[in-house]
Amino acid sequence: MFRNLLNRLFSEDRYPKPLATEDAEIAVAALLVRVARADDHYNAAEKARIDQVLAQLHGLGMADAAERRSAAEMIEAEAPDTVRFTRLIKDRVSLEDRTAIIGAMWEISLADNHRAANEETAIRLVAGLLGVTDRDSALQRQRVAGAR
């Protein structure tokens, strides 16, 4: 399953196709895992927060969200680099959904009420690569911070 998803994500199709729903959910989860791992402290609290965010974003039960996160951990570890990974997501996911991904990344980053520089750098990088403006990313961060 994971190898097939990696092959679909990194295929060199001239005309990229939208990702299937489950594939897109796992790709999003992989970005969340990547930002959570950015500070080299990936713990149970961050995993639980990723599960909550995935459940909320995609209307999943907690068991399904945990399954998506688990798959995403493997995908994220295999993804060659952030640039290539995000370029493929950008080609296959709408701008509105990409902006929501950045919001979800801010939720993971701010889950511990601590702004880690490595996580913020990772989010800024991903936002730019996904075509989400700095302004929209900042609005997402402010929305998340205000909801706390």
C-alpha positions in Angstrom: 0.0 0.0 0.0 2.7 2.5 1.0 4.9 1.7 -2.0 1.9 2.2 -4.3 1.1 5.6 -2.7 4.7 6.7 -3.0 4.7 5.6 -6.7 1.5 7.6 -7.3 2.9 10.6 -5.5 6.2 10.6 -7.3 5.1 9.4 -10.7 6.3 11.6 -13.5 2.9 12.0 -15.2 2.9 14.8 -17.7 -0.6 15.7 -16.6 -0.8 15.0 -12.9 -4.1 13.7 -11.7 -5.8 14.7 -8.4 -5.0 12.4 -5.5 -7.6 9.9 -4.4 -9.2 11.0 -1.1 -7.3 8.6 1.1 -4.0 9.3 -0.7 -4.5 13.0 -0.2 -5.2 12.5 3.5 -2.1 10.5 3.9 0.0 13.1 2.0 -1.4 15.9 4.2 -0.6 13.7 7.3 2.9 13.2 6.0 3.4 17.0 5.9 2.1 17.3 9.5 4.5 14.5 10.6 7.3 16.4 8.8 6.7 19.6 10.7 6.3 17.7 14.0 9.6 16.0 13.4 11.3 19.3 12.4 12.5 20.0 16.0 13.7 16.4 16.5 11.2 15.9 19.3 8.3 13.8 17.9 6.4 12.5 20.9 3.0 11.0 21.8 1.4 14.4 22.4 2.3 15.5 18.9 1.0 12.2 17.5 -2.3 12.6 19.4 -2.6 16.2 18.1 -2.0 15.0 14.5 -4.7 12.4 15.0 -7.1 15.1 16.2 -6.3 17.5 13.4 -6.7 14.7 10.8 -10.0 13.7 12.3 -11.2 17.3 12.2 -9.9 18.1 8.7 -11.2 14.9 7.0 -14.2 13.9 9.2 -12.5 10.7 10.4 -12.9 8.8 13.5 -9.9 8.7 15.8 -8.9 5.1 14.8 -8.9 6.0 11.1 -7.0 9.2 11.8 -4.4 7.3 13.8 -4.2 4.8 10.9 -3.6 7.7 8.4 -0.9 9.1 10.7 0.8 5.8 11.0 0.9 5.4 7.2 2.1 9.0 6.9 5.0 8.4 9.2 6.3 5.8 6.8 5.6 7.9 3.7 7.3 10.9 5.3 10.4 8.9 6.1 10.5 7.7 2.5 9.8 11.0 0.8 13.0 12.2 -0.7 12.8 15.8 0.2 10.2 18.5 1.1 10.6 20.4 -2.2 9.7 17.4 -4.4 7.0 16.2 -2.0 5.2 19.5 -1.8 5.5 20.2 -5.5 3.6 17.0 -6.2 0.9 17.9 -3.6 0.7 21.4 -5.1 0.0 20.0 -8.5 -2.7 17.7 -7.2 -4.5 19.6 -4.3 -6.5 22.8 -4.5 -5.2 26.1 -3.2 -8.0 26.2 -0.6 -7.0 22.8 0.7 -3.3 23.7 0.7 -4.1 26.7 2.8 -6.0 24.4 5.2 -2.9 22.2 5.3 -0.8 25.2 6.5 -3.4 25.9 9.2 -3.1 22.3 10.3 0.7 22.6 10.4 0.3 25.6 12.6 -2.0 23.6 14.9 0.7 20.9 15.2 3.5 23.4 15.8 1.5 25.4 18.4 0.0 22.3 20.2 2.6 22.5 23.0 2.1 26.3 23.3 5.7 26.8 22.3 7.0 28.4 19.1 9.9 26.3 17.9 12.1 28.0 15.3 12.7 24.7 13.4 9.0 24.1 13.1 8.2 27.7 12.0 11.0 27.4 9.4 9.5 24.2 8.1 6.0 25.7 7.9 7.4 28.8 6.0 9.2 26.5 3.6 6.2 24.3 3.0 3.8 27.3 2.6 6.0 28.8 -0.1 6.4 25.5 -1.9 2.6 24.9 -1.8 1.9 28.4 -3.2 0.4 29.7 0.0 1.3 33.3 0.6 3.1 34.5 3.7 -0.1 36.6 4.5 -2.4 33.6 4.3 0.0 31.5 6.4 0.1 34.3 9.0 -3.7 34.5 9.0 -3.8 30.7 9.6 -1.3 31.0 12.5 -3.3 33.9 14.1 -6.5 31.8 13.7 -4.9 28.8 15.4 -3.3 30.9 18.1 -6.6 32.8 18.8 -8.5 29.5 19.2 -6.3 28.4 22.1 
